Amino acid sequence: MNKTAKKELLTRKLTSVEYMTEYVEYFNQMVDSLLMGMGAFQQLQKQNPHVDAHNFSAWESRGLPNLKGDRAYAIDALKKAKAGDPSYLSSSAGNLRGISKDVDNIGGFGEWWQHIDKKYENDFRRKLNRTQTIGSNIYWTIRDSWNNDEILDEDITGVIDEADLLKYLKPNEKLDDIS
């Protein structure tokens, strides 16, 4: 597949309702993963009230509520995208891109993760990273802000499956039509 066709089909994919739905699904999974990790830590605290709870209360009072609010916004934004207005989803993705600043404001991810099974933190971070990648792809594509061929850089967008991109050809359209 030549570069022109690949860019066009990838743009279609990254602005598709299907891809936006994947973003919201990962967002849900990310928040659920955080809840599971926090629940495991709360159980540990019941058994050992003296365990170091470094910034756990900040996650309870600010981090989790912010992510839950952002998730609700993403769900609503997806409804609007399905109705033809993807700008709200772009805003949602932009909000998620700022999560590292939010995390810094509550003292980072905290030592409390270190007291529970590592699977909780790994799962949360994996889902956070995937949600951020998908969200950034949506954000940059809807805003038409990719520089040159950045959209084709798999270090930025993630793996690009050319066979999958063929799903985004219009009816009766051929690759040669967009080359």
C-alpha positions as CSV (number, residue, x, y, z in Angstrom):
1,M,0.0,0.0,0.0
2,N,1.5,3.4,-0.9
3,K,1.9,6.2,1.5
4,T,-1.0,8.3,0.2
5,A,-3.5,5.5,0.4
6,K,-2.3,4.4,3.8
7,K,-2.6,8.0,5.2
8,E,-6.1,8.4,3.8
9,L,-7.3,5.0,5.1
10,L,-5.7,5.5,8.5
11,T,-7.3,8.9,8.8
12,R,-10.7,7.3,8.1
13,K,-10.0,4.7,10.7
14,L,-8.9,7.1,13.4
15,T,-12.0,9.2,12.9
16,S,-14.4,6.3,12.7
17,V,-17.2,5.6,15.2
18,E,-15.7,2.1,15.6
19,Y,-12.3,3.5,16.7
20,M,-14.0,6.1,18.9
21,T,-16.0,3.3,20.6
22,E,-12.7,1.4,21.2
23,Y,-11.4,4.6,23.0
24,V,-14.4,4.7,25.3
25,E,-14.2,1.0,25.9
26,Y,-10.6,1.3,27.0
27,F,-11.4,4.3,29.1
28,N,-14.0,2.2,30.9
29,Q,-11.5,-0.6,31.4
30,M,-8.9,1.8,32.7
31,V,-11.2,3.3,35.3
32,D,-12.4,-0.2,36.3
33,S,-8.8,-1.3,36.6
34,L,-8.0,1.6,38.9
35,L,-11.1,0.7,41.0
36,M,-9.9,-2.9,41.4
37,G,-6.4,-1.8,42.5
38,M,-7.9,0.7,44.9
39,G,-10.2,-2.0,46.3
40,A,-7.3,-4.3,46.8
41,F,-5.4,-1.6,48.7
42,Q,-8.4,-0.8,50.9
43,Q,-8.6,-4.5,51.8
44,L,-5.0,-4.5,52.7
45,Q,-5.5,-1.4,54.8
46,K,-8.3,-3.2,56.8
47,Q,-5.8,-6.0,57.5
48,N,-2.9,-3.7,58.2
49,P,-4.0,-0.1,59.1
50,H,-0.3,1.0,59.3
51,V,0.5,0.3,55.7
52,D,2.0,3.3,53.9
53,A,-0.9,4.9,52.1
54,H,1.2,7.6,50.3
55,N,-1.3,9.8,48.4
56,F,-4.1,7.1,48.4
57,S,-6.5,9.6,49.9
58,A,-5.7,12.0,47.0
59,W,-6.6,9.3,44.6
60,E,-9.9,8.7,46.4
61,S,-10.8,12.3,46.7
62,R,-9.4,13.7,43.4
63,G,-7.8,11.2,41.0
64,L,-10.7,8.7,40.8
65,P,-13.5,11.3,40.7
66,N,-11.7,13.2,37.9
67,L,-11.3,10.0,35.9
68,K,-14.9,9.0,36.5
69,G,-16.0,12.4,35.3
70,D,-13.8,12.2,32.2
71,R,-15.2,8.8,31.5
72,A,-18.8,10.1,31.7
73,Y,-17.8,12.9,29.4
74,A,-16.2,10.4,26.9
75,I,-19.4,8.3,26.9
76,D,-21.5,11.4,26.2
77,A,-19.0,12.5,23.6
78,L,-19.3,9.1,21.8
79,K,-23.0,9.6,21.6
80,K,-22.5,13.0,20.0
81,A,-19.9,11.5,17.6
82,K,-22.4,8.8,16.5
83,A,-24.8,11.7,15.8
84,G,-22.2,13.3,13.6
85,D,-20.2,15.7,15.9
86,P,-16.8,14.2,16.8
87,S,-15.5,17.4,18.3
88,Y,-16.5,16.5,21.8
89,L,-14.6,13.2,21.5
90,S,-11.6,15.2,20.4
91,S,-12.0,17.3,23.6
92,S,-12.3,14.2,25.7
93,A,-9.1,12.8,24.2
94,G,-7.4,16.2,24.9
95,N,-8.5,16.0,28.5
96,L,-7.0,12.5,28.8
97,R,-3.7,13.7,27.3
98,G,-3.5,16.0,30.4
99,I,-3.7,13.1,32.9
100,S,0.0,13.2,33.6
101,K,-0.3,16.7,34.9
102,D,-3.3,15.7,37.0
103,V,-1.3,12.7,38.4
104,D,1.6,15.0,39.2
105,N,-0.8,17.3,41.1
106,I,-1.9,14.5,43.4
107,G,1.6,13.4,44.1
108,G,2.1,10.8,41.3
109,F,0.8,7.3,41.3
110,G,1.9,6.8,44.9
111,E,3.6,4.1,46.9
112,W,0.3,2.5,47.7
113,W,0.5,0.5,44.5
114,Q,3.7,-1.1,45.8
115,H,1.8,-2.8,48.6
116,I,-0.6,-4.8,46.4
117,D,-0.1,-7.4,43.8
118,K,1.8,-5.8,40.8
119,K,-0.9,-7.1,38.4
120,Y,-3.2,-4.2,39.5
121,E,-0.7,-1.5,38.6
122,N,0.4,-3.2,35.4
123,D,-3.2,-3.6,34.3
124,F,-4.1,0.0,35.0
125,R,-1.0,1.4,33.3
126,R,-1.4,-0.8,30.3
127,K,-5.0,0.3,29.9
128,L,-4.1,3.9,30.6
129,N,-1.4,3.8,27.9
130,R,-3.7,2.2,25.3
131,T,-6.4,4.7,26.1
132,Q,-4.0,7.6,25.8
133,T,-2.6,6.3,22.5
134,I,-6.1,5.9,21.0
135,G,-7.2,9.2,22.4
136,S,-4.1,11.0,21.0
137,N,-4.7,9.5,17.6
138,I,-8.3,10.7,17.6
139,Y,-7.3,14.1,18.9
140,W,-4.6,14.7,16.3
141,T,-6.7,13.4,13.5
142,I,-9.9,15.3,14.2
143,R,-7.9,18.5,14.7
144,D,-5.9,17.8,11.5
145,S,-2.7,18.4,13.4
146,W,-0.4,15.7,12.2
147,N,2.9,17.0,10.9
148,N,4.0,15.6,7.6
149,D,3.8,11.8,7.8
150,E,3.7,11.5,11.6
151,I,0.4,9.7,11.3
152,L,2.3,6.8,9.7
153,D,4.8,6.6,12.6
154,E,3.9,3.5,14.5
155,D,6.0,4.7,17.5
156,I,3.2,7.4,17.8
157,T,0.1,5.7,16.5
158,G,0.7,2.1,17.4
159,V,0.9,-0.8,15.0
160,I,-0.8,-0.1,11.6
161,D,-2.4,-3.1,10.1
162,E,-2.7,-2.5,6.4
163,A,-5.2,-5.4,5.9
164,D,-7.4,-3.8,8.6
165,L,-7.2,-0.4,6.8
166,L,-8.9,-2.0,3.8
167,K,-12.1,-2.0,5.7
168,Y,-12.1,1.8,5.4
169,L,-12.3,1.8,1.6
170,K,-15.6,3.3,0.4
171,P,-18.0,1.1,-1.5
172,N,-16.5,0.4,-5.0
173,E,-13.4,2.3,-4.1
174,K,-10.0,0.8,-4.9
175,L,-6.6,1.6,-3.5
176,D,-5.6,3.0,-6.9
177,D,-8.4,5.5,-6.5
178,I,-6.7,7.2,-3.6
179,S,-3.1,6.6,-4.5
